Amino acid sequence: MNAAQATMQIDCARSGDGPPLLLVHSSASGNRQWGKLTTSLQGRYRVIAPQLRGYGGTSAWPGTRRQTLDDAAQVLLELCEQLEGRLRIVGHSYGGAVALWAARKLGRRVSHLVLYEPMLPGLLAPHGHPAAAEATALYADVQRHGAAGDWLALAERFTDYFNGDGSWAASPPARRAAIAAALPPNVHEWHAVMVGLPPDTFAGIAARCLLMSGTHTRPVMRATAELLAQQHPHWQFELMPGCGHMAPLTHAEAFNQRVAGFLEGSAAERPKVTSVEA
């Protein structure tokens, strides 16, 4: 463990009792995004929702070097050292990437893994996928605005990309300010996810996996989800009709019901690709 990891403070919400379930939030969000899912599951699971690096009271990345997925996943790995039994992990967007990386490290300790559009554009470039250029352009904007400290400009780019065109214009001033204030960790997160990854990176994951994507999402997210599904045909891959990248928030009821059903084992006999009503 390096010095940055040894001194890391982890801010974490815990509720309920039962088998441990970790919920990993997306960029510029924080663990508050899991409020409804926590309420619905805390009667059956010990729900643990950490704040990732730079969110809430969790130590920010010091910036002495580029953050990696190893660094980001340390938040989950340290928490898991304190837990007994097999684990269930749910991750969205960047949180999905961190969840995947942690599951890779934890091996058979993870029994169930739920991912909604894990943000892993580093998978695309080695395959020559055309969506990789879109990810590279967004990464460049993140670095440019971040280096200038222009968080409002980055917030506009971020919001319209991940929430849909026009979302920034429709956001009230307080919401804009909140998004801008939450974005500094995102610069480091992009360093982590843009690193090229070989096709067999997640081959050792033993958990049952539910991978979801929206039919109205951006090409980078859809291409990443489809590539993961192709590389791991034993994973369950489902589409949420009419949903974009933020479906765990915008279509929380449908998403939460699907998560609960999968964790209880109701997906065992489903075909590889299905659509879920949103």
Long-range contacts (C-beta under 8 A, 24 or more apart in sequence): 4-59, 4-61, 4-62, 4-64, 4-71, 5-71, 5-74, 5-78, 7-59, 8-53, 8-58, 8-59, 8-74, 8-75, 8-78, 9-57, 9-58, 9-59, 10-50, 10-51, 10-58, 10-59, 10-75, 10-78, 10-79, 11-50, 11-51, 11-55, 11-56, 11-57, 11-58, 12-48, 12-49, 12-50, 12-51, 12-79, 13-38, 13-47, 13-48, 13-49, 13-50, 14-46, 14-47, 14-48, 14-49, 15-42, 15-46, 15-47, 16-41, 16-42, 16-43, 16-44, 16-45, 16-46, 16-47, 17-42, 17-46, 18-44, 18-45, 18-46, 19-45, 19-46, 19-85, 19-86, 19-87, 19-88, 20-45, 20-46, 20-48, 20-83, 20-84, 20-85, 20-87, 20-88, 21-45, 21-46, 21-47, 21-48, 21-87, 21-88, 21-89, 21-90, 21-263, 22-48, 22-49, 22-50, 22-76, 22-79, 22-80, 22-87, 22-88, 22-89, 22-90, 22-99, 23-47, 23-48, 23-49, 23-90, 23-91, 23-95, 24-50, 24-52, 24-76, 24-89, 24-90, 24-91, 24-92, 24-95, 24-96, 24-98, 24-99, 24-102, 25-49, 25-51, 25-52, 25-55, 25-92, 25-95, 26-92, 26-93, 26-94, 26-95, 26-96, 26-119, 26-246, 26-248, 27-93, 27-94, 27-119, 27-158, 27-183, 27-185, 27-186, 27-189, 28-155, 28-158, 28-179, 28-182, 28-183, 28-185, 28-186, 29-55, 29-182, 29-249, 30-55, 30-56, 30-182, 31-55, 31-56, 33-92, 33-248, 33-249, 34-90, 36-252, 36-253, 36-256, 37-90, 37-248, 37-252, 37-255, 37-256, 37-259, 40-256, 40-260, 41-259, 41-260, 41-263, 45-88, 45-263, 48-79, 48-83, 50-75, 50-76, 50-79, 51-75, 52-94, 52-95, 52-98, 52-185, 53-185, 53-188, 54-184, 54-185, 54-188, 55-182, 55-185, 60-184, 60-185, 61-185, 61-188, 63-188, 66-188, 66-191, 66-192, 67-188, 67-189, 67-191, 67-192, 68-191, 68-192, 68-195, 69-97, 69-98, 69-101, 69-192, 69-193, 69-195, 70-101, 71-192, 72-97, 72-98, 72-101, 72-189, 72-192, 73-98, 73-101, 73-102, 73-105, 76-102, 77-102, 77-105, 77-106, 80-106, 80-109, 86-110, 86-111, 87-111, 88-112, 88-113, 88-114, 88-263, 89-113, 89-114, 89-207, 90-114, 90-115, 90-259, 91-115, 91-116, 91-118, 92-116, 92-117, 92-248, 93-117, 93-118, 93-119, 93-162, 93-221, 93-245, 94-119, 94-186, 94-189, 94-193, 96-120, 97-192, 97-193, 100-202, 100-205, 103-202, 103-205, 103-207, 104-201, 104-202, 104-204, 104-205, 107-204, 107-205, 107-206, 108-206, 110-205, 110-206, 110-207, 111-207, 111-208, 112-207, 112-208, 112-209, 112-210, 112-262, 112-263, 113-205, 113-207, 113-208, 113-209, 113-210, 114-209, 114-210, 114-212, 114-259, 114-262, 114-263, 115-209, 115-210, 115-211, 115-212, 115-228, 116-212, 116-213, 116-247, 116-248, 116-255, 117-212, 117-213, 117-214, 117-217, 117-221, 117-222, 117-224, 117-225, 117-245, 118-211, 118-224, 118-225, 118-228, 119-189, 119-193, 119-221, 119-224, 120-193, 120-197, 120-224, 120-228, 121-193, 121-194, 121-220, 121-224, 122-193, 122-194, 122-195, 122-196, 122-197, 123-197, 123-199, 123-201, 123-224, 123-227, 123-228, 124-220, 124-223, 124-224, 124-227, 125-196, 126-196, 126-197, 126-198, 126-199, 127-199, 127-227, 129-223, 129-227, 130-219, 131-219, 131-220, 131-222, 131-223, 131-224, 132-220, 134-218, 134-219, 134-220, 135-194, 135-220, 136-194, 138-220, 139-190, 139-194, 142-186, 142-187, 142-190, 143-187, 143-190, 146-183, 146-184, 146-186, 146-187, 151-180, 151-181, 151-183, 151-184, 152-176, 152-180, 154-180, 154-183, 154-186, 155-179, 155-180, 155-183, 158-183, 158-186, 161-218, 162-218, 162-244, 162-245, 162-246, 163-244, 163-245, 163-246, 164-216, 164-244, 199-231, 200-231, 202-228, 202-231, 202-232, 203-231, 203-232, 205-232, 208-236, 208-262, 208-267, 209-235, 209-236, 210-235, 210-236, 210-238, 210-258, 210-259, 210-262, 210-267, 211-235, 211-236, 211-237, 211-238, 212-237, 212-238, 212-239, 212-240, 212-247, 212-255, 212-258, 212-276, 213-237, 213-238, 213-239, 213-240, 214-239, 214-240, 214-242, 214-243, 214-244, 214-245, 214-247, 215-239, 215-240, 215-241, 215-242, 215-243, 215-275, 216-242, 216-243, 216-244, 217-243, 217-244, 217-245, 218-244, 218-245, 221-245, 229-272, 229-273, 233-272, 235-272, 236-262, 236-267, 236-270, 236-272, 236-274, 237-272, 237-273, 237-274, 238-270, 238-273, 238-274, 238-275, 238-276, 239-273, 239-274, 239-275, 239-276, 240-275, 240-276, 240-278, 241-275, 241-276, 241-277, 241-278, 242-278, 243-278, 247-278, 251-278, 254-278
